[in-house]
Amino acid sequence: MQTPDLSALNTMVLSAAFLLSLLFGALVQRTHFCTMGAVSDAVNMGDWTRMRQWGLAIGVAMAGFALLVYAGLIDPAKTLHGGKRWLWLSATVGGLLFGLGMVLASGCGSKSLVRVGSGNLKSLVVLLVMGLTGFATMKGITAVLRVSTVDQVGVDFAVTANLPHLAASALGLSPTLATLWLGLGSGVALIAWALRGEDFLRAENLLAGLGVGGIVVAMWWVSGSLGHVVEHPQTLDDVYLATNSGRAEAMSFVAPVAYTLDWVMFYSDASKVLTLGIVSVFGVIAGSALMALWTRTFRWEGFGGTEDVANHLVGAALMGVGGVTAMGCTIGQGLTGLSTLGLNSLVAFGAIVAGSVAGFKYQMWRLERMD
């Protein structure tokens, strides 16, 4: 492949990622797909509808990723979640911080992007603070703390730290077949759980689960197959175009928000280039804005008072630190990472849910004290 062709392919990857994230923003805005909302409904009202939306999306993402691997279109070991080290403490601590933070900030990173598109200025402040603290946790003062503490604890494996590769190594199976059977089996089981009962079989629920899960699978293909260059004509390296990590990525919304702020602030620096994550941030906002305008639900919204400001600032900071420490957010680990059946993702997602439950309990305790 010649250099001009690489430039065109890079543009194609960025364009596809922007369109998929635009669709994601519009879909989430229209269906109110939300992890925090799903946990809140289940904990506070005993309503599992939105949690089943989430289960359906995870199931589709798992099954889709497994089929991509089986078809030889993506290599799990070369994804962002394909490391050999299980950083279980980082995933646990980061997930707990992120889960608590998203409750205080009224939504996770993806939900904040969607709300910005519909006119919520509180969410704009959340994104700015989350991006700042996220970048600090990648490369700044909190990064030093992270690397010297929780990142020191982990388990090193000889193979990729995910369930299919560990099972294949233990049983002497092909990693590809293990990924197919475990990923497809887990995905189908989640889909069956989500779809059981006629009360769930409504257009909005199906659109949310199938749509979001399908977009994650499509983003995996864009990054891991369309943007994969086996031998770069200049470096002769195996590369994945338009990614910050240099590996196959799908959707996530903590580190990409941080990289977006970096790109905006240092735009004139030629080394700051658009990546899949950055265009995804812009795409979600644009998609949400278009849907909000089309449905006439766009409206400006600000803070309700000093306590509201404080809660959102603390929550945003916790999400920035926690999201980077856990190596992903509700989308980055709870959908994208879980689709690979990675050990870090399984722990991080469980911790995020536990953190959000603790956040809701705290809010209820605060309300009871005010009565």
C-alpha positions as CSV (number, residue, x, y, z in Angstrom):
1,M,0.0,0.0,0.0
2,Q,1.4,3.4,-1.0
3,T,1.5,6.4,1.3
4,P,-1.2,8.3,-0.5
5,D,-3.5,5.2,-0.1
6,L,-2.7,5.2,3.6
7,S,-3.9,8.8,3.9
8,A,-7.1,8.0,2.1
9,L,-7.6,4.9,4.3
10,N,-7.0,7.0,7.4
11,T,-9.7,9.5,6.3
12,M,-12.0,6.6,5.6
13,V,-11.5,5.2,9.1
14,L,-12.1,8.6,10.7
15,S,-15.2,9.2,8.6
16,A,-16.7,5.8,9.4
17,A,-16.0,6.3,13.1
18,F,-17.7,9.7,13.1
19,L,-20.8,8.4,11.3
20,L,-21.1,5.4,13.7
21,S,-20.7,7.7,16.8
22,L,-23.2,10.2,15.3
23,L,-25.6,7.3,15.0
24,F,-24.8,6.3,18.6
25,G,-25.5,9.8,19.9
26,A,-28.8,10.0,18.1
27,L,-29.8,6.5,19.3
28,V,-29.0,7.1,22.9
29,Q,-30.7,10.5,22.8
30,R,-33.8,8.9,21.3
31,T,-34.0,5.7,23.5
32,H,-32.6,7.1,26.8
33,F,-30.1,4.2,26.8
34,C,-28.1,4.7,30.0
35,T,-26.1,2.5,32.4
36,M,-26.6,4.8,35.4
37,G,-30.3,4.9,34.6
38,A,-30.4,1.1,34.3
39,V,-28.8,0.6,37.7
40,S,-31.0,3.3,39.2
41,D,-34.2,1.7,37.9
42,A,-33.2,-1.7,39.2
43,V,-32.0,-0.5,42.6
44,N,-34.6,2.2,43.4
45,M,-37.7,0.9,41.6
46,G,-37.1,-2.8,40.8
47,D,-37.5,-2.1,37.1
48,W,-35.1,-4.1,35.0
49,T,-36.1,-2.9,31.6
50,R,-33.1,-0.6,30.9
51,M,-30.8,-3.2,32.5
52,R,-32.1,-5.7,29.9
53,Q,-31.5,-3.1,27.2
54,W,-27.9,-3.1,28.5
55,G,-27.8,-6.9,28.6
56,L,-29.0,-7.1,25.0
57,A,-26.4,-4.6,23.8
58,I,-23.6,-6.6,25.6
59,G,-24.9,-9.8,24.2
60,V,-24.9,-8.4,20.6
61,A,-21.4,-7.0,21.1
62,M,-20.0,-10.3,22.5
63,A,-21.5,-12.4,19.7
64,G,-20.4,-9.9,17.0
65,F,-16.9,-9.7,18.3
66,A,-16.6,-13.5,18.5
67,L,-17.8,-13.8,14.8
68,L,-15.3,-11.1,13.7
69,V,-12.5,-13.1,15.4
70,Y,-13.6,-16.3,13.9
71,A,-13.8,-14.7,10.4
72,G,-10.2,-13.6,10.9
73,L,-11.1,-9.9,10.7
74,I,-9.7,-9.0,14.1
75,D,-7.0,-10.3,16.5
76,P,-8.1,-10.1,20.2
77,A,-4.4,-10.0,21.2
78,K,-3.9,-6.8,19.3
79,T,-6.8,-4.9,20.7
80,L,-6.7,-2.2,23.4
81,H,-8.0,-4.9,25.8
82,G,-5.6,-7.6,24.6
83,G,-2.8,-7.3,27.2
84,K,-1.4,-10.3,29.1
85,R,-1.5,-8.5,32.5
86,W,-4.6,-8.7,34.7
87,L,-4.7,-5.4,36.6
88,W,-7.5,-6.5,38.9
89,L,-6.8,-3.9,41.6
90,S,-6.7,-1.0,39.1
91,A,-9.9,-2.3,37.5
92,T,-11.6,-2.6,40.9
93,V,-10.5,0.8,42.4
94,G,-11.0,2.6,39.1
95,G,-14.4,1.1,38.5
96,L,-15.6,1.9,42.0
97,L,-14.5,5.6,41.6
98,F,-16.1,5.8,38.2
99,G,-19.4,4.3,39.3
100,L,-19.7,6.7,42.3
101,G,-18.6,9.6,40.1
102,M,-21.2,9.0,37.4
103,V,-24.0,9.1,40.0
104,L,-22.8,12.4,41.5
105,A,-22.3,13.8,38.0
106,S,-25.7,12.7,36.7
107,G,-24.4,10.4,34.1
108,C,-21.3,8.7,32.6
109,G,-19.0,10.0,29.9
110,S,-21.2,8.9,27.0
111,K,-24.4,10.2,28.7
112,S,-22.7,13.6,29.3
113,L,-21.8,13.9,25.7
114,V,-25.4,13.1,24.7
115,R,-26.7,15.7,27.2
116,V,-24.3,18.4,25.9
117,G,-25.8,17.8,22.4
118,S,-29.3,18.4,23.8
119,G,-28.2,21.7,25.6
120,N,-27.1,20.6,29.1
121,L,-24.4,23.0,30.2
122,K,-23.9,21.0,33.4
123,S,-22.7,18.1,31.3
124,L,-20.3,20.4,29.4
125,V,-18.6,21.3,32.7
126,V,-18.5,17.6,33.6
127,L,-16.8,16.7,30.4
128,L,-14.2,19.5,30.8
129,V,-13.3,18.4,34.4
130,M,-13.4,14.7,33.5
131,G,-11.1,15.3,30.5
132,L,-8.7,17.3,32.6
133,T,-8.5,14.8,35.4
134,G,-8.4,11.9,32.9
135,F,-5.4,13.4,31.2
136,A,-3.7,14.0,34.5
137,T,-4.3,10.3,35.3
138,M,-2.8,9.2,32.0
139,K,0.3,11.5,32.0
140,G,0.2,13.9,35.0
141,I,0.2,14.0,38.7
142,T,-2.4,11.4,39.3
143,A,-0.7,9.2,36.8
144,V,2.3,9.0,39.0
145,L,0.1,8.0,41.9
146,R,-1.7,5.4,39.8
147,V,1.5,3.8,38.5
148,S,3.1,3.7,41.9
149,T,0.1,2.1,43.7
150,V,-2.7,0.1,42.1
151,D,-0.9,-0.6,38.8
152,Q,1.8,-2.4,40.8
153,V,-0.6,-5.2,41.7
154,G,-1.6,-7.7,39.0
155,V,-1.3,-11.2,37.6
156,D,0.8,-11.9,34.5
157,F,-0.3,-14.6,32.1
158,A,1.5,-16.3,29.2
159,V,-1.5,-15.5,27.0
160,T,-3.9,-12.7,26.5
161,A,-5.8,-12.0,29.8
162,N,-9.3,-13.0,28.6
163,L,-11.5,-16.0,29.2
164,P,-11.2,-17.5,25.7
165,H,-7.4,-17.5,25.6
166,L,-7.1,-18.8,29.2
167,A,-9.6,-21.5,28.4
168,A,-7.8,-22.4,25.2
169,S,-4.4,-22.6,27.0
170,A,-5.8,-24.7,29.8
171,L,-7.7,-27.1,27.5
172,G,-5.3,-27.2,24.5
173,L,-7.9,-25.6,22.2
174,S,-7.6,-23.1,19.4
175,P,-8.0,-19.6,20.8
176,T,-10.1,-18.7,17.8
177,L,-12.6,-21.5,18.4
178,A,-12.6,-20.8,22.2
179,T,-13.4,-17.2,21.4
180,L,-16.2,-18.3,19.1
181,W,-17.9,-20.7,21.5
182,L,-17.4,-18.6,24.7
183,G,-18.2,-15.3,23.0
184,L,-21.1,-16.6,21.0
185,G,-22.5,-18.7,23.8
186,S,-22.3,-15.8,26.4
187,G,-23.7,-13.4,23.9
188,V,-26.7,-15.6,23.0
189,A,-27.4,-16.3,26.6
190,L,-27.5,-12.6,27.4
191,I,-29.7,-11.9,24.4
192,A,-32.1,-14.6,25.5
193,W,-32.2,-13.2,29.0
194,A,-32.9,-9.7,27.7
195,L,-35.6,-10.8,25.3
196,R,-37.6,-13.0,27.6
197,G,-41.1,-11.7,28.4
198,E,-43.4,-9.8,26.1
199,D,-43.1,-6.7,28.2
200,F,-39.6,-6.0,26.8
201,L,-40.4,-6.6,23.2
202,R,-41.0,-2.9,22.3
203,A,-39.4,-1.0,19.5
204,E,-37.5,1.4,21.8
205,N,-36.0,-1.4,23.9
206,L,-35.0,-3.4,20.8
207,L,-33.6,-0.3,19.1
208,A,-31.5,0.6,22.1
209,G,-30.0,-2.9,22.7
210,L,-29.6,-4.1,19.2
211,G,-28.5,-0.7,17.9
212,V,-25.9,0.1,20.5
213,G,-24.5,-3.4,20.5
214,G,-24.4,-3.4,16.7
215,I,-22.5,0.0,16.6
216,V,-19.9,-1.4,19.0
217,V,-19.3,-4.4,16.7
218,A,-19.2,-2.1,13.6
219,M,-16.6,0.1,15.4
220,W,-14.5,-3.0,16.1
221,W,-14.5,-3.8,12.4
222,V,-13.6,-0.2,11.4
223,S,-10.7,-0.1,13.7
224,G,-9.5,-3.7,13.7
225,S,-10.1,-4.6,10.1
226,L,-10.6,-1.6,7.8
227,G,-7.9,0.4,9.6
228,H,-5.5,-2.5,9.9
229,V,-2.3,-2.2,7.8
230,V,-0.2,-5.4,8.1
231,E,3.0,-3.7,6.8
232,H,3.3,0.1,6.9
233,P,5.2,1.1,3.7
234,Q,7.6,3.4,5.7
235,T,8.1,1.5,9.0
236,L,7.2,-2.0,7.9
237,D,5.3,-2.3,11.2
238,D,1.9,-3.8,11.8
239,V,-0.3,-0.7,12.5
240,Y,-3.9,0.3,13.3
241,L,-4.6,3.6,11.7
242,A,-6.2,6.6,13.6
243,T,-5.9,5.1,17.1
244,N,-4.3,6.7,20.1
245,S,-3.1,3.3,21.5
246,G,-1.7,2.0,18.2
247,R,-4.0,-1.1,18.7
248,A,-7.5,-1.9,17.6
249,E,-10.0,0.2,19.6
250,A,-13.8,0.5,19.6
251,M,-15.9,2.9,21.7
252,S,-14.9,4.6,25.0
253,F,-15.4,8.0,26.5
254,V,-12.9,9.0,29.1
255,A,-9.5,8.9,27.6
256,P,-11.0,10.1,24.2
257,V,-12.5,13.2,25.9
258,A,-9.0,13.9,27.4
259,Y,-7.4,13.5,24.0
260,T,-10.0,15.8,22.5
261,L,-9.2,18.6,24.9
262,D,-5.5,18.0,24.1
263,W,-6.2,18.2,20.4
264,V,-8.3,21.4,20.7
265,M,-5.7,23.2,22.9
266,F,-2.6,22.2,20.9
267,Y,-4.3,22.2,17.4
268,S,-1.4,24.0,15.8
269,D,1.0,21.2,16.9
270,A,1.4,19.0,13.8
271,S,1.8,15.9,16.1
272,K,-1.8,16.4,17.4
273,V,-3.9,14.5,14.8
274,L,-7.5,13.3,14.7
275,T,-8.0,9.8,16.0
276,L,-11.0,7.4,16.2
277,G,-11.6,8.4,19.8
278,I,-11.6,12.2,19.1
279,V,-14.0,12.0,16.2
280,S,-16.2,9.8,18.2
281,V,-16.6,12.5,20.9
282,F,-17.6,15.0,18.2
283,G,-19.9,12.5,16.6
284,V,-21.9,11.6,19.7
285,I,-22.5,15.3,20.4
286,A,-23.5,16.0,16.8
287,G,-25.8,13.0,16.7
288,S,-27.5,13.9,20.0
289,A,-28.0,17.5,18.9
290,L,-29.6,16.5,15.6
291,M,-32.0,14.1,17.3
292,A,-32.8,16.7,20.0
293,L,-33.5,19.4,17.4
294,W,-35.6,17.0,15.3
295,T,-37.7,15.8,18.2
296,R,-37.9,19.4,19.6
297,T,-36.4,18.3,23.0
298,F,-33.4,20.6,22.8
299,R,-33.3,23.0,25.8
300,W,-30.6,24.8,27.7
301,E,-30.1,23.6,31.3
302,G,-27.8,24.8,34.0
303,F,-26.9,24.1,37.6
304,G,-29.5,24.3,40.3
305,G,-27.3,25.6,43.1
306,T,-24.0,25.4,44.9
307,E,-24.4,21.8,46.0
308,D,-25.4,20.8,42.5
309,V,-22.2,22.4,41.2
310,A,-20.1,20.7,43.9
311,N,-21.6,17.2,43.2
312,H,-21.0,17.5,39.5
313,L,-17.4,18.7,39.9
314,V,-16.5,15.9,42.4
315,G,-18.3,13.3,40.2
316,A,-16.5,14.5,37.1
317,A,-13.1,14.3,38.8
318,L,-13.9,10.8,40.1
319,M,-14.9,9.7,36.6
320,G,-11.7,11.1,35.0
321,V,-9.4,9.4,37.6
322,G,-11.5,6.3,37.8
323,G,-12.1,5.8,34.1
324,V,-8.4,5.9,33.2
325,T,-7.4,3.8,36.2
326,A,-10.1,1.2,35.2
327,M,-8.9,1.4,31.6
328,G,-12.4,2.3,30.4
329,C,-15.9,3.6,31.3
330,T,-19.4,2.1,31.1
331,I,-19.0,1.9,27.3
332,G,-15.2,1.3,27.2
333,Q,-15.3,-1.5,29.6
334,G,-19.0,-2.3,30.1
335,L,-19.6,-2.9,26.4
336,T,-16.4,-2.7,24.3
337,G,-14.2,-4.5,26.8
338,L,-16.8,-7.0,27.8
339,S,-17.3,-8.0,24.2
340,T,-13.7,-9.4,24.3
341,L,-14.4,-11.3,27.6
342,G,-11.3,-9.6,29.1
343,L,-10.6,-10.2,32.8
344,N,-9.9,-6.5,33.4
345,S,-13.3,-5.6,31.7
346,L,-15.2,-8.1,33.8
347,V,-13.8,-6.8,37.0
348,A,-14.1,-3.1,36.0
349,F,-17.7,-3.5,34.9
350,G,-18.7,-5.2,38.2
351,A,-16.9,-2.5,40.2
352,I,-18.6,0.3,38.2
353,V,-22.0,-1.2,39.0
354,A,-21.1,-1.6,42.7
355,G,-19.8,2.0,42.8
356,S,-23.0,3.3,41.3
357,V,-25.1,1.3,43.7
358,A,-23.1,2.9,46.6
359,G,-23.7,6.3,45.0
360,F,-27.4,5.8,45.0
361,K,-27.4,4.6,48.6
362,Y,-25.4,7.7,49.5
363,Q,-27.9,10.0,47.8
364,M,-30.8,8.3,49.6
365,W,-29.0,8.7,52.9
366,R,-28.5,12.4,52.2
367,L,-32.2,12.8,51.4
368,E,-33.2,11.0,54.6
369,R,-31.0,13.3,56.6
370,M,-32.6,16.4,55.0
371,D,-36.2,15.3,55.9
